[in-house]
Amino acid sequence: MAFKVTPFLMFQGSADEAIRLYVSVFRDSEVKSMQRYEPGESGPEGGVKRAHFALAGQEIICIDSAVAHAFSFTAATSLFVECEDDAEFDLAFRELSVGGSVPMPPNNYGFSRKFSWVNDRYGVSWQLNLK
């Protein structure tokens, strides 16, 4: 039996918006499936019950949590993106940083000629690296 490891993101009501942003930023990206909470189900009606999408070919699963909780994403876990060129890097940085925070602005940090660490407006942490 082959195992598969897939990143899983849990949002609190913003999964659909986040997915659409991410798919618009990265090449070779698409929403593969999306199930929504129906009236009377435990989650927020119309919210994302489960979505499966791909970013630059990397499959990711996410939900809008049906349970309120006091935690969110942490920068201790991030999505690392190898950008092919400056245009790809700059687009990702510009779109992901809107409404978020930038702990490490784009720069040459010695280990990479162009790198940035961004926490987007949904709380997801991204490391952008220019190959």
KABEL-V152751 format. One record per residue. N is the residue number from 1. RES is the residue in three letters. PHI is phi in whole degrees, 0 to 359 (none if undefined). PSI is psi in whole degrees, -180 to 180 (* if undefined). OMEGA is omega in whole degrees, -180 to 180 (none if undefined). Layout:
{{N,RES,PHI,PSI,OMEGA} {N,RES,PHI,PSI,OMEGA}}
This chain:
{{1,MET,none,128,179} {2,ALA,269,135,176} {3,PHE,265,155,178} {4,LYS,224,133,178} {5,VAL,253,125,-178} {6,THR,231,128,175} {7,PRO,302,144,-178} {8,PHE,230,124,-179} {9,LEU,246,131,179} {10,MET,247,115,179} {11,PHE,259,170,176} {12,GLN,238,68,176} {13,GLY,100,-2,-178} {14,SER,240,15,-176} {15,ALA,301,-47,-178} {16,ASP,300,-48,180} {17,GLU,298,-43,-180} {18,ALA,296,-47,180} {19,ILE,302,-46,-178} {20,ARG,297,-39,176} {21,LEU,297,-52,-176} {22,TYR,300,-44,-180} {23,VAL,295,-31,179} {24,SER,284,-21,-175} {25,VAL,272,-38,-171} {26,PHE,252,135,176} {27,ARG,299,160,176} {28,ASP,54,44,-178} {29,SER,236,146,180} {30,GLU,196,155,171} {31,VAL,274,121,-178} {32,LYS,270,-38,176} {33,SER,199,152,178} {34,MET,210,121,175} {35,GLN,254,139,-179} {36,ARG,246,153,175} {37,TYR,292,133,178} {38,GLU,268,162,176} {39,PRO,306,136,178} {40,GLY,88,-10,177} {41,GLU,279,168,-173} {42,SER,290,-19,-179} {43,GLY,264,175,180} {44,PRO,293,123,-177} {45,GLU,309,127,-179} {46,GLY,86,-12,178} {47,GLY,289,169,-178} {48,VAL,279,112,178} {49,LYS,284,-42,175} {50,ARG,194,131,176} {51,ALA,232,146,177} {52,HIS,235,121,180} {53,PHE,219,167,180} {54,ALA,233,137,175} {55,LEU,241,116,-178} {56,ALA,50,38,178} {57,GLY,88,-15,180} {58,GLN,277,120,180} {59,GLU,283,141,180} {60,ILE,221,145,175} {61,ILE,245,145,175} {62,CYS,209,166,179} {63,ILE,216,165,160} {64,ASP,261,122,-176} {65,SER,300,135,176} {66,ALA,278,-11,-177} {67,VAL,243,130,176} {68,ALA,290,138,180} {69,HIS,214,160,-174} {70,ALA,267,7,179} {71,PHE,243,162,178} {72,SER,220,-155,179} {73,PHE,286,158,178} {74,THR,232,146,178} {75,ALA,290,-10,178} {76,ALA,294,-20,175} {77,THR,237,130,-178} {78,SER,220,165,173} {79,LEU,260,123,-177} {80,PHE,264,125,-176} {81,VAL,242,120,174} {82,GLU,269,107,-179} {83,CYS,273,140,-177} {84,GLU,284,-33,-177} {85,ASP,208,174,-178} {86,ASP,300,-39,-178} {87,ALA,297,-44,179} {88,GLU,295,-44,179} {89,PHE,299,-50,-176} {90,ASP,297,-39,177} {91,LEU,297,-49,-180} {92,ALA,299,-45,-180} {93,PHE,298,-49,-177} {94,ARG,300,-49,-175} {95,GLU,287,-40,-177} {96,LEU,284,-25,-177} {97,SER,275,-16,180} {98,VAL,301,119,178} {99,GLY,77,3,-180} {100,GLY,250,-150,177} {101,SER,225,159,-177} {102,VAL,232,88,179} {103,PRO,297,-31,178} {104,MET,226,102,180} {105,PRO,293,161,180} {106,PRO,306,129,-179} {107,ASN,190,170,171} {108,ASN,268,109,-178} {109,TYR,261,12,180} {110,GLY,93,-41,179} {111,PHE,272,-10,179} {112,SER,203,142,-179} {113,ARG,288,-22,176} {114,LYS,208,117,-176} {115,PHE,216,149,174} {116,SER,209,148,174} {117,TRP,244,124,-174} {118,VAL,231,136,169} {119,ASN,253,114,-175} {120,ASP,286,176,-175} {121,ARG,293,-12,177} {122,TYR,264,-6,179} {123,GLY,98,-3,179} {124,VAL,283,137,-177} {125,SER,261,133,-178} {126,TRP,233,135,169} {127,GLN,252,118,-180} {128,LEU,255,129,-177} {129,ASN,227,133,176} {130,LEU,271,122,-179} {131,LYS,301,*,none}}
